[in-house]
Amino acid sequence: MARIDTGRIDGYEGMTLEEKLSALEGYEYDDHSEDVERYKNAVSKANSEAASWKKKYNEQQTGDDKTKAEVATLREQLETLQKEKTVASYKAQFATQGYDEELAGATAEALANGDMATVFANNKRFLETHDKALIANQMKDVSKPAAGDPVDVVMTKKKFLGLSTAEQQDYIKDHPDWKELK
């Protein structure tokens, strides 16, 4: 509550109690109640606007956080799809080289993940299987030697000298170690 400045009342110090009471009752001071009310209204309005802006800010932050979460989810999905595409591409390339589907899939996955030890191990497995199949395929086309003395199959110096000149030249081309014949 506002206090009355008695220093503004002339002779207040020397007045009697009744005179002081009378002077105080008649004292007119500047009434600032309108200003006070106006200031209260201005503060109330400012507080209301601040609350409104705070609410808008929080809503926007929530929207931004939601947007960031959606972007992160989309980014994860994109990375997953890119990896799947890479694996599928690698798998197709391994399959065209002759890898079986299971080995092609495992090798493609390892290559996409950068697991080169598995890639090399699977490549070794493929080459071993491929070589065995190739040798087996070539062996079925090889004719069996004629029945008879196996000594006839081995070339000797005597047999070599019994060959015609054209046959000797063919033998020399095919066998660079022909000079070691016994």
C-alpha positions, 0 to 999 in steps of 0.5 A: 500500500502506498504511504503518504509523504508527510514531508509534503504537508507544511508544519506537520511536525509541529501539529497536534494529533487532531490537526495531523488527523485533519491534515491527513484526511484532507490530503490530496495525493496523485491518484495513480490507480488508472495507471496501475490498472493499465499496467496490470492489463498490459502485464496480463496481455503480455503474459497471455501473448507469451503463453500463446507463443510458447504453445506455438513454439512447443507445437512446432518443436513437436512437429519438427521432432516428428518430422525428424523421426519420419526422416530417420525412418525413411533413411533407414528404409532407403538404406535397407532397400539399397543393401537388398538391391546390392545383395540381389545384384551380387547374387545374380552375378555369382549365379551367372558364374555358376554358383548354386543359389544358396552359395551365391546368396551367402557370398553376395550377403558377405560381399555387401557386408564387407566380410571378405573372409567369407567371400574368399572361403565361398569362392574356394568352395565354388572352385573346388566343386566346379573343378570336380564337376569339370574333371568328372565331365572330362573323364566321361569323354575319355575312352578307356585304353584297349585291353592288352599289355600295359607295356604297349602304352608306355613308349620306349626307345625301341618303339620310338625308333620303330615309328615313322618320321611323322609319328616321331615328330608328333611324339616329340611335339607332345612329349618334350622329355622324349630324350629320356626314353629307355 
